[in-house]
Amino acid sequence: MAFNEYVVYPVGDGKVYVKIDRLEILRLIKGVLFDCDGVLIDVRGSYDRAISKTVAFILQNLTGYTFREQLISDEVIHLFRKTGGFNNDWDTVYGALMFIICSLPYELREKLKRCIKNVELYLNPYERLARIKEAMKKENRREGLGEEFFEDVTNRFKEFTAILDETGVSSVDAALLEKTEKSEAFANFYNLVKNFLKYPAGVHDSIISRVFEEFFCGAKLFRETYGTEPKFNKGQGMIENEKIIPQSETLNRLASIFGKENLGIVSGGRLKPARHALGNILDEFNPYAQVFLDDIEEAEWELSIKTGSRVNLKKPNPFPLLKAAENLGQRAYVLYVGDSMEDALMVRKANELDNRFFFAGVYNYSGLKDAVLQTFLESRCDIILPSVNELLFLFQTLRGEGW
């Protein structure tokens, strides 16, 4: 990475990096759009832990053996997100889960295959998983998986994620079907498991989506968000571990610089969990320039009906960014603040259609902040910040107001 491409400003929580060839034009920015998770909300104790817990829980039910939550470490989660295709945490669960299932010993895979074949796929996620759990108890007679199995999986995660890309789930399927056992029997097993999990369906059909959202939301919020009773988690959710990142001064000063009508949100998460975590802070942003997963899915459904084929408008598709930007107070240069390569890719794709976006990557609220910083530097992002709170320093410096 050529550090001479950046001007570097030391700040209290790290360093601010700004591309030298962006300095002048960044002064013309008139609006700021924010990702939510990892930017406005510290989700290290919620989303990241929900990924680890969901993978371990489903594997334990599918195999009858104990899986440590630490198997899906911060490093593994970072490696998935680094590809640019796993901003959606359900996708990360799917990728990690399918990789581990494909790594199971042949004998255990055969037992799992026999059990899945005897489960009716029309059953809801809870009933399907319960049937498998009961069936695998009868099948398994071994003490468990040896430590060498877990060491091997951990060591091979890096190799596996290195061949994934921004297509996310599709790249998982391609990598596992191509790189593992090239046989019709294995392909049949793989598709059997995928159909059993019913991913990428939502919480009413998919085991992955259902388990994750129950652990993340907790019983009360899950019921309010999805209108159905929780089955896997009757207590609190990991969302209660979340913390707000921006200081009150940050949003107040940004509103005075740009105007509230020029501050918005583009999130891959749902509105209700975001409001649960942010509360009245959501009201500090232009309500018409807020795009959440609910809005994206509605647009996908409408377009799918119109075209007759399935449509994916989620990040890194530029749709949510362009939609939010349309509703800012004025048409001008816009800065998008995100925490992942998927966010950076979305900005690049948006610029292919409307060249007025800049990307700022924040790194302090990742489980592996040094690795995230290095990824942003290697990708030559326009701006790199410890957190949104350094935006004040950035804009005051660019406007010659000093610190």
N, C-alpha and C positions, 0 to 999 in steps of 0.2 A: 504494500500500500504506500503510495507516494504522499507522505505527510505534508510535503510542500504545496499540495493542492488546497490545503486548509489554513485558515487563520484560526488560532486556538486561544480561547479565553479561559483562564483558570477561574473556577467559581467554588463556592463552599463545598458542594457535594460532588465535585469532579471537574470535568472540563466541557466547555461548549466548543463544538467544531462547526465552522461555516466555510463552505467552498468559496474560494477567493473569487472565482468567476461568477458567483451568485450575489456577491455583496451589494452591488449597485441596484440590481433589479429587485432584491428583497426589500428595499426601501419602499417599493411600490405596492407591497401587499396591503390589501384592504379588508381581507376577511380570513378567519381561522376556523377550520373544522377539526374536531377532535375524535379520535377513537375513544372508546369508553374504558374497556377492561385493559389494565396495564398502563393507562394514560390518566384517566380521571379517577380510577378505582384501583387500589392495590389488591390484586387477585391471587397473590402467591399462596395464601392460605385457603383459598376457595376453589377456583377453577383448576389450578394445578394439582391440588390434593384430590379433587374430585376425579380427575383423570386417573391418578394412581389407584385410588380406592375402587373405582368402577372396573378397571382392568382386573385387579386382584379378586374382586367379588365374583365377577362373571366366570373367571377361570376356575375358582374354587367350586362353583356350582357345576361347571361343565366337566370337571375332572374328579372331584371328590378329594383333591389334595390342597394343601395350604400353599398360598402364594403371598409373599410379602409385598406390601404396598410399595416398599422402597425399590422393588424391581423396576418400576417406572420412575426413574430419578429425574431431577431437574435437568440433568444433561440429556437424557433421552427425549424429554419434552422439547428442549431447545433444538435438538437435532431435527425433530419433525418440523418445528416451526421455521427453522432456517431454510427449508426447501421452498417456502413461499406458498405451500398448498394446504397448510394445516392451522389456519386461524380459527377454524371451527373445532372446538375441543372434542366434539363427538367424532370427528374424523380422526383425531389423534388416538382416541380410544380404539377405534376400528383398526387403524394401522398397527398399533402395538399388540392388540388382541390377536389379529389374524397372523401376525408374524410369530407370536409365541405358540399359537395353536398348531401352525405348520411345523414348528420345531419340536413338538411333542414326540416321544418315541412312537415308532410305528404301531406297536401293540396297543398303546393307549389311544391312538387315533382310530384304530379299527374298532375299539370298544365304543368310542364316542360316536362313530358312524352308525353302528348298530342301534344305539340308543336313540339317536336323532331320527332314524328311519321309522321308529315306532311312536313318534310324537306328532300329533295332528298340528299342522302349521296354522290352522285357523284359530287356535287358542290364543289368549292374550299373552303379553310378555311374561307376566308373573307365572301363569299356569305352565307355559312352555318351559321356563327355567326350572320350576319346581319338579316337573316330570323328569327332566334330565337329571337333576340332582338325585332324585330317588332311584332312578334306573342305574346311575353310575355307582351308587353305594353298593348295589348288588353285584356289579361287574368287577369292581376293583378288589383285589386281594393283596396287593403289594403294600409295603409300608409307606411309600411315597416316592417323590422324585428326588434323586440324589443332588447333592450340592454342585456336582460337576455340570448338571443340566443348567442350573441357574447361572453359573459362571460362563458357560458357553453362550447362552442367550444374551447376557450382558455384554460380552465381548463382541458379538455379531451385530448388535443393534447399530453400531456406527457404520458398519459396512452396508447394512440394509438401508438405512436412511440416506446414505450417500447416493443411492440410485433412484431416489424419489424426486419428484419435481412439483411444480405449481399446480398440476392436475390433481394432486391430493389422493383421494380414494382410488381413482383410476390408476394412478401410478403404483399404488400398493398392490392392486390386483395384478397388474402387468408384471411387476417385479417378482411377486411370489409364484405366480403361475409359470413364469419363464425361468426364474433362477433356482427354484427349488427342485422338485422331482418332475421332470418332463414326462409325464405319463397320463394316460386317460383316466386311470384309477385315481391319481392324485387330484386331477382337475374335477372329477366327480365329487370327491371328498370336500374339496374347497368350496364348490358351489353349493353342496349340501349344507355346510356350516353357514355360509353367507345367507342362504335362504332361510335357515332357522333363525338367525339373528335379525333378519328383515331390515338390514341397513342399506340405504340411508332413510328409511321411513322415520316418522315422528314417534312421540312417546306412546301413542295408542297402539302401535304395532311393533316397533323395534325394541329389542331387549337393551341394546346399547343406549339409545336415547332415553328410555324409561329409567334405567338404573342410574344413569348419570344425573338426570334432572332431579330425581328424588333425593339423591345424596347432596346435590348442590343446593337445591331450593329449600329442603326441609318440608315437612308435611303441610304446614299452613300455606306457604307461598306456592308450593306445587299445586295444591288444590285450587288456589286463586288463579294461577297462571293457566292451568291446563283443564280445569273443570272436571277433574276426575280424582278419585280417592287414591292416595299413595298406598303401595303394598310393600315396598322394600325398606322404607324409612319412615317411621312414625314420629320421629323426634325433630330436632333442629337441623338445619342445613349448614353446609360449609360457607354459605353466603354470609353468615353471621360473623365470619372472620375477616370480612373485607373492611378496608379503611379508605377514606377519601384522601386523594393525593394533593389536589390544588389547595393552596392556602386561600383564605377569603380575599386577601389583598390581590392575589394573582388575577382572579376573575373580575374583581372590581376594576382594577387598573386596565385590564384588556378591554373591558366594556367601555371604559372612558377613551381608550385609544381608537378602537374600531367601531364602537357602537354595538349594543346588544344584538341588533338586527343582522350583524355581520359575524356572529359567533354561532356555530352549529355543531352537530354531532353526527358522525357516521360510524355505526357500531354493528358488529356481527352478532351481538347478543340481543336479547328481547327487552322490551320496554319495562315490563313489570319488575324483573330483577334489578334493572338499572335504577328505577325509581325507588325501589326498596333500599338500595345502597346509598344513592345520592340524595334522596329526599328533595327538599326545595331547591337544591343546587341546580336541578334540571331546569328550573324556571329562569336561570340566568342566561339561557341560550334561546335563540330564535326558535320558537316552536315549529315553524314551517321548514326549518333547515335541520331537522332532526330525523335521521333515517335509522331505524332499528331492523332487526331480523324479521319482525312481524310485517313491516312494510315491504321488505325484499321478497318475502314468501308470497305476499298478496300479488305483487307485480309478476312474480314467476308464474303463479296460477293463471292470471289473466292472459299472459303472453302464451302460455302453454295451450290454453283453450283456443286462442286465436290462430296459432301456428299448427296445432295438432301434434306437437312433439314436446318432450320435456325440455325445460329451459333452466339454466343455472345462472342466476344474476348475483350470486354471493361473491365476496372478495375472493380472488383479486379481480373479478369482473369490475369495470369502472362504473357500473350503473349506480350503486349507492352514493358514490362520491359526486357524480354528475348531477344526480337528483337533488342532493342537499345543496350543492352550489347554485343550482337554478333559483333557489329560494332565499339566497342571501340578499342583503339590502341593496347591493349594487354589483354589477358585473365588473370584475377586476381580477387581479392576481390573488390567488388563494393559497394559504399554507395548510397542509393537512398534517396533523400530529398523530403518529402511530407508534406501535412498539414491536412490530414484526416485519419480516420481509414480505409477507403477503400484503401489508399496507403499502410498502414501497412499490411493489409490483402494480398495485391498483392505481397508484399515482402515475406511474409510467404509462399504463394503458390508457388512462384518462387523457394524458397529454397527447396521445396519438389522435385523439378526437377533438380536443380543445386545449391548446397549449398554453395554459395559464396556471398550472398547479405546481407547487413545490412541496417537498416532503421533509419533515423533521422527525427523526427517530429518537425516541427516549429509551434509556437503558438501565436506569437505577432500580426499577421495580420488576426486574426479571430475576429468576432464581440463579441465573448465571450472567450477571450484568457485564462482566468483562468479555465474555464470549459474544454477547449481543452487540456490545460496542465494536468489537473487532469485525463482526459481520457487516455492520452499517458502514464502517470505514472501508472495508474491502469492496463494498457495493457502491461506494462513492456517493452516498446520500447527500442531499443539499445541506442539511443541518443535522447535527447530532447533539442531543442534550441529555443531561442527567434526568430531568423531569420537566413537566409543564411549568413548574415554578421558575425555571430559568428563562422562560419566554420574556418575562419583563426585562431582565438584563439584556437579552438579545435585541429587543425592539428599541429599548432606550439607547443602546450602543449604536444601533444602525441609524437612529435619528439624531445622534450626536448629543444626547442628553446626559450621557455618563451614567454611572451607577450611584 
